[in-house]
């Protein structure tokens, strides 16, 4: 028979010390908090500090340093639950560094994992409803999935492999068509105009003019609501969309892609809702917007929280770090072509989250209510056994309250290294070899930095693609670019 050790010999307290017998249950509950805190930290994604460090490396074009830093924090801040984010960030850094094959391999891992997680989405509910959304594996936002295909396609463009680039075009088409069927409301991201536009360029480059026309029409349709939802009008380059050799038999084209700025970051916002208001929100399946913080309802909720008659609720909200370079152009001899905004990634991210905010908050309220009821059950059980005013009851109430609040954290994960904007310039030129100067400008039109692509060969009836990333302040040095 196994004998229990004397009380004084048990681990977890100084030798010879005995806890009061009535405190054991409460202390057992309190002992769970460190483990719970570690669990929360393990579930979290990259910190704001890590994201800004990566952006600093990007700003200085130190992609090797950025990749090294990413490797250092891989286990502590990404791990298995955030594998999608790790490969998205890694793939982006490799793309901008010109390591296109490595980049495609990283994006492929992200894509495969996202697809796998989307097929298993029905199993995600349990952990997220009991603790928080950070307990689930990150599967990527819809626009992140579309942009994954865009980056993979551009990797092949810069590798001069149009056929493989078209494979990504077809994949993004399938994804966007599925998204369109699932999201009927105009206010929700349901298509990607830039992805469609790039598809059309690639189809046209491959001589598949009918496919190019279909993709261009899809791009036009998407830009029609991009204009109102994201303030991104249909780009007009004053060039024939499909390259028609009958109209311009002696020309070629330079296409310059400018990845501008840094993507937005999510932060966790926390507030309290009175119990009755929480019940009403869950039952009506809606919440007010941010103005609720200034409303009488919200103030009443705060006062209710003092007496323990409220639940702690968290939700994600985007914040945007500022960046200086917001315009650009390319110059070839006496010709100049401005870049036009093709994709405002930040605007899409902000709007997409706003459209889902009511559902996110309602879920957060429902989860907080579950935690509240569990805590109340534990508290009442201890009060029943030890008395409402006992220190055991007080300690238990504090422990359950802290645990409920500590675990209520919004899902602040997102693609850290994605640019804020994707801009494009198109220029028709005669076949030949050129030096192409890219000029990067602040909002005032002041040229902040320049870059020259030497020996750019333009062939008759063909396009050559160039690209560069900026995320820098006025003192940034001339940048190195990407080339097909």
C-alpha positions in Angstrom: 0.0 0.0 0.0 1.3 3.5 -0.9 1.7 5.7 2.1 1.3 9.5 1.8 4.2 11.5 3.1 3.8 13.6 6.2 2.4 17.1 5.6 5.7 18.8 6.3 7.6 16.7 3.8 5.3 17.5 0.8 6.9 19.7 -1.8 5.7 23.2 -2.6 6.5 25.0 0.7 9.4 25.5 3.1 10.4 22.6 5.2 8.3 22.2 8.4 5.6 24.7 7.3 2.0 23.6 7.2 -0.8 25.3 5.3 -4.2 25.6 7.1 -6.2 22.7 5.9 -9.0 24.9 4.6 -6.6 26.8 2.3 -5.6 23.8 0.2 -8.4 24.0 -2.3 -8.0 27.7 -2.9 -4.2 27.3 -3.3 -4.6 24.5 -5.7 -6.8 26.9 -7.8 -4.2 29.6 -7.5 -1.4 27.3 -8.4 -3.0 26.8 -11.8 -2.4 30.5 -12.7 1.3 30.3 -13.6 0.7 27.3 -15.8 -2.2 29.2 -17.4 -0.1 32.2 -18.0 2.5 30.0 -19.7 -0.2 28.5 -21.9 -1.4 32.0 -22.9 2.1 33.1 -23.8 2.7 29.9 -25.8 -0.5 30.6 -27.7 0.4 34.2 -28.6 1.8 35.2 -31.9 4.7 37.5 -32.7 4.9 40.5 -30.4 4.6 44.1 -31.5 8.3 44.5 -30.8 9.2 41.6 -33.1 7.0 42.9 -35.8 8.6 46.4 -35.6 12.0 44.9 -35.5 11.3 43.0 -38.7 10.0 46.2 -40.3 13.2 48.0 -39.3 15.3 45.4 -41.0 13.0 45.7 -44.1 13.4 49.5 -44.1 17.2 49.2 -44.2 17.0 46.4 -46.8 18.8 44.1 -44.4 16.8 41.0 -45.4 19.6 38.6 -44.2 19.4 40.2 -40.7 15.6 40.0 -40.8 15.7 36.3 -41.6 18.2 35.7 -38.9 16.0 37.5 -36.4 13.0 35.5 -37.5 14.9 32.2 -36.9 15.8 33.4 -33.4 12.2 34.0 -32.4 10.7 31.1 -34.3 10.1 28.8 -31.4 9.3 31.4 -28.8 6.8 33.5 -30.8 5.7 31.4 -33.7 5.9 27.7 -32.9 3.3 25.2 -34.3 0.2 27.2 -33.8 1.6 30.1 -35.8 3.4 28.2 -38.5 1.3 29.9 -41.2 2.6 33.3 -39.9 6.1 32.2 -39.8 6.2 31.0 -43.4 4.3 34.1 -44.6 6.8 36.3 -43.0 9.8 34.2 -44.1 8.5 34.0 -47.7 8.0 37.8 -47.9 11.6 38.5 -46.7 13.0 36.0 -49.1 10.9 37.5 -52.0 12.3 41.0 -51.3 15.8 39.6 -51.0 15.5 38.1 -54.5 15.6 34.5 -53.2 12.5 33.6 -55.3 12.8 29.8 -55.1 13.2 29.8 -51.4 10.4 32.3 -51.1 8.0 30.1 -53.1 8.9 27.1 -50.9 8.0 29.1 -47.8 4.8 30.4 -49.3 3.9 26.9 -50.4 4.2 25.6 -46.8 2.0 28.5 -45.6 -0.6 27.8 -48.3 -0.7 24.1 -47.6 -1.2 24.7 -43.8 -3.9 27.3 -44.4 -5.8 24.9 -46.7 -5.5 22.2 -44.1 -6.7 24.4 -41.3 -9.7 25.7 -43.3 -10.9 22.1 -43.9 -10.7 21.5 -40.1 -12.3 24.8 -39.1 -15.3 23.1 -37.5 -13.0 21.6 -34.8 -11.6 25.0 -33.7 -14.6 26.1 -31.7 -14.0 24.3 -28.4 -10.7 25.9 -27.3 -11.5 29.3 -28.6 -14.9 29.3 -26.7 -13.4 28.2 -23.4 -10.2 30.2 -23.3 -9.6 32.6 -26.3 -9.1 32.6 -30.0 -5.3 32.5 -29.6 -5.6 28.8 -28.6 -6.4 27.8 -32.2 -3.8 27.4 -35.0 -3.7 30.6 -37.2 -5.3 29.9 -40.6 -4.9 33.3 -42.2 -7.4 36.0 -43.2 -9.0 35.7 -46.6 -7.0 38.5 -48.1 -3.8 36.9 -46.8 -4.6 33.7 -48.6 -5.2 35.6 -51.8 -2.0 37.6 -51.4 -0.1 34.3 -50.8 -1.0 33.3 -54.4 -0.1 36.7 -55.6 3.4 36.5 -54.1 3.9 33.0 -55.4 2.9 34.2 -58.9 5.3 37.1 -58.7 8.1 34.8 -57.6 7.7 32.9 -60.8 7.4 36.2 -62.8 10.8 37.3 -61.5 12.1 33.8 -62.3 10.9 34.3 -65.9 8.6 31.3 -65.6 5.2 32.6 -66.8 3.6 29.1 -67.0 4.2 28.4 -63.3 3.1 31.9 -62.5 -0.2 31.1 -64.3 -0.6 28.1 -62.1 -0.9 30.5 -59.2 -3.2 32.6 -61.2 -5.6 29.7 -61.6 -5.4 28.8 -58.0 -6.2 32.3 -56.8 -9.2 32.3 -59.2 -10.5 29.2 -57.7 -10.1 30.6 -54.2 -11.7 33.9 -55.0 -14.7 32.2 -56.7 -15.2 30.1 -53.6 -15.0 33.3 -51.5 -17.5 35.1 -53.8 -20.0 32.3 -53.3 -19.6 32.4 -49.5 -19.6 36.2 -49.1 -22.5 37.9 -50.8 -22.6 41.2 -49.0 -20.8 44.1 -50.7 -19.2 45.3 -47.4 -17.2 42.1 -47.0 -13.9 41.3 -48.8 -15.0 38.8 -51.3 -12.6 39.3 -54.3 -9.2 40.7 -55.0 -8.9 43.3 -57.8 -5.1 43.3 -57.9 -4.9 39.5 -58.1 -7.3 39.6 -61.0 -5.4 42.4 -62.7 -2.1 40.6 -62.3 -3.7 37.4 -63.6 -4.8 39.3 -66.7 -1.3 40.6 -67.4 0.1 37.1 -67.0 -2.5 35.5 -69.3 -1.8 38.1 -71.8 1.9 37.7 -71.6 1.4 33.9 -72.3 -0.7 34.7 -75.3 -4.0 33.6 -73.7 -5.9 36.7 -74.7 -9.4 35.3 -73.9 -8.4 34.4 -70.4 -6.8 37.8 -70.1 -10.0 39.5 -71.1 -12.0 37.5 -68.6 -9.6 38.3 -65.8 -9.5 42.0 -66.7 -13.3 42.1 -66.6 -13.2 40.5 -63.2 -10.6 43.1 -62.1 -12.9 45.9 -63.4 -15.8 44.6 -61.4 -13.8 44.3 -58.2 -12.3 47.8 -58.6 -15.8 49.1 -59.0 -16.4 48.4 -55.3 -12.7 48.8 -54.3 -13.2 52.5 -55.1 -15.9 52.9 -52.5 -14.8 50.4 -49.9 -11.0 51.0 -49.9 -10.7 54.3 -51.8 -8.8 52.4 -54.6 -10.1 53.4 -58.0 -9.7 51.4 -61.1 -6.1 52.1 -62.4 -5.9 53.8 -65.8 -2.5 53.5 -67.4 -3.6 54.9 -70.8 -2.3 51.7 -72.3 -4.1 48.9 -74.2 -4.9 46.3 -71.5 -4.4 43.2 -73.7 -1.2 43.6 -75.7 -2.4 43.8 -79.3 0.5 43.4 -81.7 -1.7 44.7 -84.6 -2.0 48.1 -82.8 1.6 48.3 -81.4 3.7 45.9 -83.4 7.0 47.5 -82.4 6.6 48.1 -78.7 7.4 46.3 -75.4 6.4 47.2 -71.9 8.1 47.8 -68.5 6.0 46.9 -65.5 7.3 48.2 -62.1 5.8 46.9 -58.8 6.3 49.0 -55.7 5.6 47.3 -52.3 5.1 50.4 -50.1 5.1 50.8 -46.4 4.4 48.4 -43.6 1.2 46.4 -43.0 -1.1 47.2 -40.1 -0.8 45.4 -36.7 -3.6 44.1 -34.5 -3.8 45.1 -30.8 -6.1 43.7 -28.1 -8.8 46.0 -26.8 -10.5 45.1 -23.5 -13.6 46.5 -21.8 -16.3 45.4 -19.5 -20.0 44.7 -20.1 -22.6 44.5 -17.4 -24.1 41.1 -17.1 -27.6 42.1 -18.3 -26.1 43.9 -21.3 -23.9 40.9 -22.1 -27.0 38.7 -22.1 -28.7 41.2 -24.4 -25.8 41.3 -26.8 -25.5 37.6 -27.1 -29.2 37.2 -27.6 -29.4 39.9 -30.3 -26.1 38.7 -31.8 -24.9 42.3 -32.3 -22.7 44.9 -30.6 -22.4 48.6 -31.0 -19.3 50.1 -32.6 -16.5 51.9 -30.8 -18.8 54.8 -29.8 -20.2 52.5 -27.2 -17.2 53.4 -25.0 -18.7 56.9 -24.6 -22.2 55.8 -24.1 -24.2 55.6 -20.8 -24.4 51.8 -21.4 -20.7 51.4 -21.4 -20.2 53.7 -18.3 -22.8 51.6 -16.5 -20.9 48.5 -17.4 -17.7 49.9 -16.0 -19.4 50.7 -12.7 -21.0 47.3 -12.6 -17.5 45.8 -13.0 -16.5 47.2 -9.7 -19.1 45.1 -7.9 -18.2 42.0 -9.9 -21.4 42.1 -11.9 -19.7 42.5 -15.3 -17.7 40.3 -17.7 -14.4 41.2 -19.3 -14.5 41.3 -23.1 -11.7 41.6 -25.6 -11.6 42.2 -29.3 -8.9 42.9 -31.9 -8.3 46.3 -33.5 -5.9 47.3 -36.2 -3.3 50.0 -35.7 -1.1 51.4 -38.5 2.5 52.5 -38.2 3.3 55.5 -40.3 5.7 55.4 -43.3 7.1 58.2 -45.4 7.2 56.8 -48.9 3.7 56.8 -50.3 4.3 57.6 -54.0 6.8 56.6 -56.7 7.4 56.7 -60.4 9.8 55.3 -63.0 11.8 57.2 -65.6 13.3 56.0 -68.9 15.1 58.6 -70.9 12.5 61.3 -71.4 9.5 59.2 -70.3 8.0 59.1 -66.8 5.3 56.9 -65.5 3.7 57.3 -62.1 2.8 54.3 -60.0 -0.9 53.8 -59.3 -2.4 52.2 -56.2 -3.4 48.7 -57.1 -4.0 47.2 -53.7 -4.4 49.0 -50.3 -3.6 46.1 -48.1 -4.1 48.2 -44.9 -7.5 49.4 -46.0 -8.6 45.9 -46.9 -7.4 44.6 -43.5 -9.2 47.4 -41.5 -12.4 47.1 -43.5 -12.5 43.3 -43.3 -12.0 43.3 -39.6 -14.6 46.0 -39.1 -17.2 44.0 -41.1 -16.6 41.0 -38.8 -16.3 43.0 -35.5 -19.9 42.4 -34.3 -19.6 38.7 -34.6 -16.1 38.7 -32.9 -17.4 40.7 -30.0 -20.5 38.6 -29.6 -18.4 35.5 -29.4 -16.1 37.2 -26.9 -19.0 38.1 -24.7 -20.4 34.6 -24.9 -17.0 33.2 -23.9 -16.6 35.7 -21.1 -20.1 34.7 -19.8 -19.0 31.0 -19.7 -15.9 31.9 -17.7 -18.0 34.1 -15.4 -20.5 31.3 -14.7 -17.7 28.8 -14.0 -16.0 31.3 -11.7 -19.3 31.9 -9.9 -19.9 28.2 -9.4 -16.4 27.8 -7.8 -16.8 30.8 -5.7 -20.2 29.8 -4.3 -19.0 26.3 -3.6 -16.1 27.7 -1.5 -18.5 30.2 0.3 -20.9 27.4 1.1 -18.1 25.3 2.7 -16.0 28.0 4.3 -18.3 31.0 4.7 -18.8 34.1 2.5 -16.4 36.2 4.5 -13.6 33.7 5.0 -10.2 34.4 3.6 -10.5 31.1 1.6 -13.5 32.5 -0.2 -11.9 35.9 -0.8 -8.7 34.2 -2.2 -10.7 32.0 -4.5 -12.8 34.9 -5.8 -9.6 36.8 -6.6 -8.0 33.8 -8.2 -11.0 33.0 -10.5 -11.4 36.7 -11.4 -7.8 37.0 -12.3 -7.8 33.8 -14.3 -10.9 34.9 -16.3 -9.5 38.3 -17.1 -6.0 37.0 -17.9 -7.3 34.5 -20.4 -9.5 37.0 -22.2 -7.1 38.2 -24.9 -8.1 39.1 -28.5 -6.5 37.3 -31.4 -3.9 39.8 -32.5 -2.1 37.6 -35.1 -1.5 38.7 -38.6 1.0 38.8 -41.5 3.7 41.0 -40.1 5.9 41.7 -43.1 3.2 42.3 -45.7 3.4 45.8 -47.3 0.7 48.4 -46.7 0.2 49.1 -50.4 1.0 47.5 -53.7 1.6 50.1 -56.5 2.3 49.6 -60.2 3.7 51.7 -63.1 3.4 50.6 -66.7 5.4 52.1 -69.5 5.4 51.2 -73.2 8.8 51.5 -74.8 10.5 50.4 -78.0 12.6 47.2 -77.8 16.0 47.8 -76.4 18.2 47.9 -73.3 17.5 50.6 -70.8 18.5 52.1 -67.4 15.2 52.4 -65.5 15.2 54.9 -62.6 12.7 54.4 -59.8 12.0 57.4 -57.6 10.3 57.0 -54.2 8.5 60.0 -52.9 6.8 61.4 -49.7 3.3 62.6 -49.7 4.5 66.1 -50.6 6.1 64.8 -53.8 9.6 65.1 -52.4 11.9 62.4 -53.7 13.1 60.4 -50.7 15.2 57.7 -52.4 16.1 56.5 -55.9 17.1 53.2 -57.4 18.4 52.5 -60.9 17.8 49.2 -62.6 20.7 48.8 -65.2 20.6 46.9 -68.4 16.8 46.2 -68.5 16.2 44.4 -71.8 12.7 45.0 -73.3 11.7 42.7 -76.2 9.1 43.4 -78.8 5.6 42.5 -77.7 6.8 41.4 -74.3 6.8 42.7 -70.7 9.6 43.0 -68.3 8.8 43.1 -64.6 10.8 45.1 -62.0 10.0 45.4 -58.3 11.1 47.0 -55.0 10.1 47.3 -51.4 10.2 50.4 -49.2 9.3 50.9 -45.6 11.6 53.7 -44.7 12.1 57.2 -43.3 13.6 60.2 -45.2 17.2 59.2 -44.3 17.0 55.8 -45.9 19.7 54.8 -48.4 19.1 53.9 -52.1 17.4 50.5 -52.3 18.1 47.4 -54.2 15.3 45.9 -56.2 13.9 42.7 -57.7 14.2 41.8 -61.4 12.7 39.4 -63.8 
